[in-house]
Amino acid sequence: MNDTCPQHMNPVKRIVVALNLTARSKKAFRLALSLARASDATLYLVHVVHVPPPWGFTFFVSASPDSDEKLSERLSTKVHKKLRDYLHCEDIEGIDMHKLILTGDPSERVLAVAEETEAELLIVGSYGPTSRFGQALEHLLFEGVGAKIRRLARLPVLTVR
């Protein structure tokens, strides 16, 4: 037997799931839930509210410096409600789960959580356009969150379609 080739992987005990609260990310969440149940893993559900930089759109609508903070607060409140509704019909009994709603760049924040929690697996849904033309256009114009996570992650990333 070759000692450089392990017979099996160590069990996954910490799983980070990037959620954008769509039907696609729900599939990723359900798979993560199944894996967590099978391996007694802790789930970290991460949703990132992307607040544009001050030189973007909010620059033109901001009446005061705290407008962005109020916008972020309102978005966070809406996301908390949507996440509660999102998880309502799921069997989460007995699962150690942490829900994190953050602001900033989605890929950077998800990767930071994965690093901070020392996660062994990161699960993302396949986001973005579903048509080949839309995918090509998105790839040309900007890198999607899932693609950036897959490119920069230092841990295995499971993409759910």
N, C-alpha and C positions, 0 to 999 in steps of 0.2 A: 504494500500500500504506500502511496506517495503522501508524505507528510505535508507537502505544500498545497495539497488539494483537500480542503475540509470536506467531510462527508455530508454535512448539513449546515445550513445557516443558523446563526443564533436567532432565537425567537424575537420578533418585533414587539417591543414594549411601549414605544412612543410613536404615534402616527400624527402627522400634521396634515390637515385637509384644507385646501384653499377653496373657499366658497364664494361664489358671486350670486348665490340665491336664485339660480335659474334651474330649469329642468335638467340641464346637462350636469350641473354641479350636484344636483340631488342624486344622480346616479353614482357619482364619485363618493358622496357621503354614505350612501347605502352600502357600497362595497367596503368602505372604511369601517363602517359599523359591523359588518360581517367579519372582517379581519380582526377587529378589536375584540369581538366576542370570542372568536376562535383562539386567540392568543393572549387573552386577558390584558390587552394593551390599553393605554391611556390615549384618548383622542383629544387633539387640539384643533378646534374648528376656528379657522381664521377668515374673517371677512374684512377687507380693507376698503374704506371709503376714500376714493381718490378726490382730494380737494385740489383744484388747479392752483398753480403758483400765482402770486399776487399780480404778476404782469399779464396774466391771462384774462379771461372773461370777467372774473370777479373784480378786477381793477376798475372796470367801467361801471359796475353796479354798486360798488361799495360806497356807502355814505360815511363810514367811519372805520377806523382800524379794527374794531371788534366785530365788524360785520362777518368776516370770514369765520371767526370763532362761533358766532351765532349760527351761521350756515352749517358749520361742522356739527354743532350741537343738535340742530334740527335733523340733519341727515342721520346722525348716530341714533337718535330716538326712533326714527322711522325704521332703521335697520334692525334695532333691537326687537321691535314689534314684528317685522317681517321674519326674522330668525326664529322667534317664538312660534309664529304660524307655520313656518317651514318645517320645524321639528315636531309639531303638534301630533301628527299621525304616525310618527315613527316609534318603534319599540326600542327605547333607549334605557330601559330598566336595567340596572346593574352595570352600566358602562361608566367608567371614570371619564368624564368629558369636561373640557374647559372651553368656553366660548369667548373668543377674543374679537372685538370689533375695534379696528385701528384706523388711523388716517395716514395718508402718505402715498408713496409709490407702491402699488400692490405687490409687484414681484419682490422688491427689496424688503418689504415688511414681512411677507410670507417666509422668505429665506432667513430673515433674522430670527423669526420665531422658531424655525426648524433648528437653527444653530443654538439658540438659547435653551431650548428644551432637550437638546441632544437627541432629536428624533432619528429613528432608523429608517423611516419611510415618509415620503411626502406624496400625497395624492392630489391630483388636479383633474378637473373636468376638461374636456376638449372644448375650448371657447372659440368664439369668433364666427365668421360666416360659414355656412354649410355648403355653398356652391364652390366649385373649383375656381371659377372666375373671382368670386369674393375672397377666397383664400389667397389666391395669387396677388390680388390687389392689396390685401392687408399685409402680406409679406413684403411687397414692394414699398408700401408707404410707412409702415411701422411694425415693430416686433410685438407680437401679442404677449400677454402676461404669461400664459402657459409656456410659450416657446422660450421666453427669457428665463423662467424658472428652470426649465429643463437644461438650458445652456449653462447656467451659473451654479446650479445646485451641487453640493458636495456629498450628497446622499442619494440613494435610489429614488427616482421619481416615477410614479405609476400614473399614466394618463388614461382616463376613462372616456370613451366615446359614447 
